[in-house]
Amino acid sequence: MALSWEALDGFVIGPYRIRVQEEGPAATAGQHYLAFYLEREGMRSDRPILRGLYAMPRPRPIPGWFDGFFRYPLAFQGEVIELDDAQLRTFFRAVGRLIPPGGWLALAYETFGESQAIHQETEQALRLGVPPILTPLGMCLFYARCAFPIRDWSIAEGWREGPRKLQGFKPREETHYWRRADELWEEIRTFLRRTEGATRLEFLHARRRVEELLSLWTSPDES
């Protein structure tokens, strides 16, 4: 069962709290523009760490979804702050709880002037044929349990889709999860064979993320 976005307001991540701000309803009923800030010692991050359009879950066949832009690292009164690995995983685990089975979470890597290292590395890795889940933003989707499968919108199918992005789906049922997981691991094994001995940084980083996937992998009833 997905949580409401209001339920995430105040969620604790180490020394931080998530603060969710509604920036207004969209033209379509049930959709809202949301901004996620982090708060530390009563001080809010200068800009949202995540911002986008959220569609509340509705009866089949319309799932809930969030189409957003992740800005990282973030700053508090100009001081740049980076979350540690556990805090980053906890943040996206919380965001993923907004998405019901069958829904999706999308993170843009085309930023129209706000490009950061996480977006640049994701785009470059995709250009080199790295599986989406092994990119920086793809791992964020995995933390959110929205990676089965991940679709790369490298060519938008019309202006309404917005910037290029990775769109990760949350499996609707366990059998779907295991089928997609098998397909994903076959894609990863093919990539590992193809890049054996490679020295390019994007490939080395992606290969290290395979180790992280193995250490964090859980079955759907443990997510």
C-alpha positions, 0 to 999 in steps of 0.5 A, spaced: 500 500 500 502 506 497 503 512 502 500 519 501 505 524 500 503 528 507 505 521 511 512 523 508 513 530 511 517 529 517 520 522 515 527 522 519 533 520 515 539 521 520 540 528 522 535 530 517 527 530 516 524 530 509 519 536 508 514 536 503 511 542 500 505 542 495 507 547 490 500 547 487 495 542 484 496 540 476 491 541 471 489 534 471 485 532 478 489 528 483 495 531 480 500 535 484 506 539 484 511 537 490 518 539 492 522 535 497 526 539 502 531 536 507 531 540 514 537 539 519 536 543 526 530 547 524 534 549 517 531 547 511 535 546 504 536 552 500 533 548 494 529 542 494 532 535 493 527 532 489 521 536 485 516 534 480 509 532 479 505 527 483 499 523 481 495 520 486 494 512 486 487 511 483 483 504 481 486 500 475 488 501 470 491 508 473 497 507 478 500 512 482 507 515 479 512 521 480 515 524 475 521 528 478 528 532 478 533 530 483 538 535 485 544 533 488 548 535 492 544 540 496 546 546 500 544 549 507 545 557 507 550 556 501 554 550 505 554 544 500 552 537 503 552 530 501 548 525 504 552 518 505 550 512 502 545 509 507 542 516 508 541 516 500 538 509 500 533 511 506 531 517 502 529 514 496 526 508 500 521 513 503 520 516 496 518 509 493 513 508 498 509 513 494 509 509 489 503 503 489 505 496 485 504 497 478 506 505 478 512 508 476 518 513 478 521 517 473 528 521 474 530 526 469 537 526 467 536 532 462 536 538 466 536 544 461 541 548 465 542 545 472 546 539 470 550 536 476 555 530 476 549 525 477 546 527 471 552 528 467 554 521 469 548 518 468 547 520 461 554 518 459 553 511 461 547 510 457 550 513 451 556 507 452 551 502 453 551 501 461 544 498 463 540 503 466 540 500 473 547 501 473 547 508 472 547 513 478 540 515 477 538 508 476 541 506 482 536 511 486 530 508 482 533 501 485 533 504 492 526 506 491 524 499 489 522 502 482 527 498 477 523 492 474 524 494 469 527 501 467 526 505 461 530 510 458 526 516 455 532 518 451 528 520 445 521 523 448 515 521 444 512 528 443 513 535 447 508 532 453 514 527 456 518 533 458 526 532 459 530 525 457 529 521 463 529 514 467 522 511 468 522 505 473 516 501 475 514 498 481 512 490 480 504 489 480 505 482 483 511 477 485 511 473 479 512 479 475 518 481 479 521 475 478 521 475 471 523 482 470 529 480 475 531 474 471 531 479 465 535 484 469 540 480 471 541 477 464 542 484 461 547 485 467 551 479 466 552 481 458 554 488 460 560 484 465 562 480 459 562 486 454 566 490 459 571 485 462 578 488 463 575 495 461 579 501 464 573 507 462 571 510 468 564 509 467 564 502 466 568 501 472 563 505 476 558 501 473 561 494 475 562 496 482 555 498 482 553 490 481 557 489 488 552 494 491 546 491 487 548 484 490 549 486 497 542 490 497 538 485 493 531 483 497 525 479 495 519 483 494 516 481 500 522 484 504 521 491 500 
